[in-house]
Amino acid sequence: QVQLVESGGGLVQAGGSLRLSCVASGSIFSINAMGWFRQSPGKQRELVATITRLGNTNIADSVKGRFAISRDNAKNTVYLQMNSLKPEDTAVYYCNMNDGSTWRNYWGQGAQVTVSS
């Protein structure tokens, strides 16, 4: 089993920055890719960024140029660097893992990100 714990959320003004962290523990070798999702009340979860085991990244068009995903293998941690934040970025952000085909059907507490105008 793999446990994922995210942290680093907070309240910032528009134009500010935050870095979210996701620490993985357990059977990490089962992970083919990691991703960051976000969700606002009453809305579907949105995939915003992914990074594969090989290090390839993909960023959603809505945050491209402002967000970046990275990893620290020694710390078993994936990061989401968020710059030039906008009010529409306000959401609960979750990390998740992919086995190569599907995302795990488990969601933790997430990290609340609130961007004021």
C-alpha positions in Angstrom: 0.0 0.0 0.0 1.0 3.6 -0.6 0.2 6.5 1.7 0.2 10.0 0.3 0.2 13.1 2.5 -0.1 16.6 1.1 0.8 19.8 2.8 1.7 23.5 2.1 -1.7 25.1 1.5 -2.6 28.6 2.7 -4.1 32.0 2.0 -2.3 34.3 -0.4 -3.1 37.4 -2.4 -3.4 37.3 -6.2 0.1 37.2 -7.7 1.6 35.3 -4.8 3.2 31.9 -4.7 2.8 28.6 -2.8 4.6 25.3 -2.9 2.6 22.1 -2.1 4.3 18.9 -1.0 3.2 15.3 -1.3 5.1 12.7 0.6 4.7 9.1 -0.4 5.4 6.0 1.7 4.9 2.3 1.4 5.1 0.3 -1.8 6.3 3.2 -3.9 7.6 0.9 -6.7 4.0 0.5 -7.8 3.7 4.1 -8.8 4.1 4.9 -12.5 3.1 8.6 -12.2 2.1 11.2 -9.7 -0.4 13.9 -10.2 -1.9 17.0 -8.6 -5.7 17.5 -8.7 -7.8 20.4 -7.5 -11.5 20.7 -6.7 -13.8 23.6 -5.7 -17.2 23.0 -4.0 -19.8 21.7 -6.4 -17.3 21.1 -9.1 -15.5 18.1 -10.5 -11.9 17.4 -9.7 -9.5 18.8 -12.3 -6.1 17.3 -13.1 -3.6 20.1 -13.1 -0.2 18.5 -13.3 1.5 15.1 -13.7 5.0 13.7 -13.5 6.0 10.2 -14.6 8.5 7.8 -13.1 10.9 8.9 -15.9 10.4 12.5 -15.0 8.2 13.6 -17.9 5.8 16.4 -16.9 2.4 17.6 -18.2 0.7 20.8 -17.1 -2.9 21.7 -17.7 -3.5 24.7 -20.0 -5.3 26.6 -17.3 -2.1 26.8 -15.2 0.7 26.4 -17.8 3.4 28.9 -17.4 2.5 29.5 -13.7 2.6 26.0 -12.1 5.4 23.4 -12.2 5.6 19.9 -10.9 8.8 18.4 -9.6 10.1 15.6 -7.4 12.8 14.8 -4.8 13.4 11.0 -5.0 15.5 11.0 -1.9 12.6 12.4 0.1 9.9 10.5 -1.7 8.2 13.8 -2.3 6.4 15.4 -5.2 6.0 19.2 -5.3 3.6 21.6 -7.0 5.1 25.1 -7.3 2.4 27.6 -7.9 3.3 31.1 -9.0 1.3 34.1 -10.1 -1.7 32.7 -8.3 -5.2 33.9 -9.4 -8.5 33.8 -7.5 -9.7 31.1 -9.9 -6.9 28.9 -8.5 -8.8 28.7 -5.2 -9.5 25.0 -4.5 -8.6 22.0 -2.4 -5.5 20.4 -3.9 -5.0 16.7 -3.8 -2.1 14.5 -4.9 -2.7 11.0 -6.3 -0.8 8.1 -7.9 -1.3 6.3 -11.2 -0.3 2.7 -11.9 0.1 3.4 -15.7 -3.6 3.2 -16.5 -5.8 4.5 -13.7 -5.7 6.9 -10.8 -6.1 5.5 -7.3 -9.6 5.7 -5.9 -8.5 7.3 -2.7 -8.5 10.9 -1.6 -7.0 12.3 1.5 -7.7 15.6 3.3 -6.0 17.7 0.6 -4.5 21.1 1.0 -6.7 24.2 0.9 -5.4 27.0 -1.3 -7.2 30.3 -1.2 -6.3 33.2 -3.4 -7.8 36.6 -2.6 -8.4 39.2 -5.3 
